[in-house]
Amino acid sequence: MLIGIPKEIKNHEYRIGMTPAGVRELIENGHEVIVQRDGGTSIGLTNDQYEAAGAKLIDTPEEIFASADMIIKVKEPQPNECKMLRPGQLLFTYLHLAPDPDPEQTKLLVESDCVAVAYETVTDANRGLPLLAPMSEVAGRMAIQAGAHALEKAQGGLGVLLGGVPGVAPAKVTVIGGGVVGINAARMAMGLGADVTILDRSLPRLKELDAQYGPQLKTLYSSAESVEQEVINSDLVVGAVLIPGAAAPKLVTRAMLGKMKNGSVLVDVAIDQGGCFETSKATTHQEPTYEVDGVVHYCVANMPGGVARTSTFALTNATLPFALALANKGYKKALKDDAHLRNGLNVHRGTINFEAVANDLGYEYVPAEQAIAE
């Protein structure tokens, strides 16, 4: 199979879909790989490294989209990339279709007649999301780093140091959601000495976290009342809620903001899924924050892009086995053989194959099994 890896073009997105080591694995399995020239140079992955791995360098994305059987990317295709997709061409990347406030991407993918497998809805035997997990780990840890910076007075924050100092209380940090993002955020905040509380609706998960971290991490069952009380009393709130493939629920309302301290900070890691704060809107690394009712909002939609080298290696580690399956077997056999990979099928030859996406965007739902059988 001819596999194409274009350069990412989203604002301040420096990740690339595959490291040179990943490219070498694909080539050693008998495939050809073409990589856009300078696609990884900004994070130290040079053209020479890709060529040494066996890839052929291509100057333009148009050439890659025109010839590759499978496109491996990081972020969702931008409109001009969607228009370059060919009928039956396989796209393997993050899509985040359900919360898209502008359904143009989904419309263009449907019209392209391509086959799109989304990283974020591939599952595993433990009900996890193995291709979302590495970026969730990065984003969770970055949420505290970004939140701590936003709390600085010069950034519009209250002027609070997360860990405090002897004689001065640490900042209060609330993390909503006890999944991969949430626990990584909590770990970072605890490591900096903050007073950390995590909320979740799963009692087994709260018991697990309590057993693992003891009294250092406070756990609370998530309800409208507990969320409101914790948000009001916090200096930093991290939104880490995920419903796989669907829009995130709005757990923090505009009314709650009026009761928060001026200069407190919200970091919405769920912004890729529409955000879990009512006042959230996607921002970029170029302009990461804005203020509503005196509360600083950090809602960067591609947070892991800020540490693009780390993120690229972590993502390749996770995606490579699935990319190899798709390339070695062809997408139909790979999807038929692996129900977890099949859960990643979002768009197939003009149909929507992930139920939450179809429901949220008003498309007819065609189950993946039916789509690939036809």
Summary of the structure (lengths in Angstrom):
residues: 374
radius of gyration: 21.1
end to end distance: 22.1
largest distance: 68.5
contacts: 1370
relative contact order: 0.15
helix: 42%
strand: 18%
